[in-house]
Each structure stands twice: as structure tokens, then as C-alpha cells.
């Protein structure tokens, strides 16, 4: 299955998100819920108020994820921050990505915390944040060190939103 096939599937089914790993494993997810969307919106507003241009931030846009063995996957992070504006497209390259954020939904824990973490590291994305939908909305921040992520910080979303984006190299 190719990214073009996946795009056609998404066009025919607006009730689900489709992703494919670089190894060809297809994932089908329901659309995010209200709390999920609010977390993404709060982070977008924080980034924009911190000085990240709006055209450098996007929710739920597809990324072309190169695999270690040469395959190409397609992932749809909940939030992406780029170093510069991108050309329009369904599956964008990861070359200018500074940060991807995944908000964990019920049933996506393993994919968000293990599979995507490995794929994003292999794609050399500098930062990866995972936000749990627990009562604190815990944000686990990872920074790329070599070919794997190391923990940078773990804190409630409210704490993150009370800090400056410069603290995370995003300003």
C-alpha cells in the first residue's frame, strides 16, 4: 500500500484517520474527541503567543516518515512545528520539523509511546512530546540524542503553558 492509496482511503472515509508505518502496517483510528482537540488547541495558542508563526504550526497534517530499511510511512501527528512554512500537500517531508506532539487517546498508547517514538527518532525529528489525557494532562518531552530520544522533562500541561517556548528551543 502506498501513501496515495492511504490518501484515497481517507478521502472515502471522513470518520477515521489512516496511517501507515514505514514497514507497511496500516492503522485506523477514530477522529479525536473534544478533550483531545482542546489540548491541541491550547498548545497551538501557547506556541503562537510565544512567537511561532502560524504557518509553522499545524494540527493533524500528514508526514512522510522514512523507515530504516528504505520504506516510506505516513503518520498524522496531532501537532507539528516546523522551522519554516511548508508547501501544501497531504504528506509533507520531515526535513524542517522541529517538534511533533502526540496526544494519547484510549487504544493508541502503544503506537504513540513506542512505535511512533521509534519512527520519529529514525526520521531525525529533534523533539517529540507525548501528552496523556490523565487528570494532569502530563506532557512527556523527548529530545533526540543520536538516533534515539532521551527524556527532557515530564510535567503537567498547565506548567508547560506557563513557561516560554524558548525553554524548549522553539522560539
SULBELGI-V874206 format. One record per backbone hydrogen bond with DSSP energy under -0.5 kcal/mol. CO is the residue of the C=O (numbers start at 0). NH is the residue of the N-H. Records with the same first field share a line. If there is no record, write none. Layout:
CO = NH / NH
This chain:
1 = 5
2 = 6
3 = 7
4 = 8
5 = 9
6 = 10
7 = 11
8 = 12
12 = 15
14 = 30
16 = 28
18 = 26
19 = 73
20 = 23
23 = 25
24 = 20
26 = 18
28 = 16
32 = 36
33 = 37
34 = 38
35 = 39
36 = 40
37 = 41
38 = 42
39 = 43
40 = 44
41 = 45
42 = 46
43 = 47
44 = 48
45 = 49
46 = 51
47 = 50
50 = 52
52 = 55
53 = 56
54 = 85
55 = 81
57 = 79
60 = 76
61 = 91
62 = 64 / 74
63 = 65
64 = 72
66 = 69
70 = 66
72 = 64
73 = 19
74 = 62 / 76
76 = 59
77 = 59
78 = 100
79 = 57
80 = 97 / 98
89 = 61 / 91
91 = 63
93 = 96
95 = 82
96 = 125
97 = 126
98 = 80
99 = 128
100 = 77 / 78
101 = 103 / 130
104 = 107
107 = 111
108 = 112
109 = 113 / 114
110 = 115
113 = 117
114 = 118
115 = 119
116 = 120
117 = 121
118 = 122
119 = 124
120 = 123
123 = 125
125 = 143
126 = 99
127 = 141
128 = 101
129 = 131 / 139
130 = 103
133 = 136
135 = 156
136 = 156
137 = 131 / 139
138 = 140 / 154
139 = 129
140 = 151 / 152
141 = 127
142 = 149
144 = 146 / 147
147 = 144
149 = 142
152 = 140
154 = 138
155 = 158 / 159
156 = 160
157 = 161
158 = 161
159 = 162
163 = 166
164 = 167 / 169
165 = 168
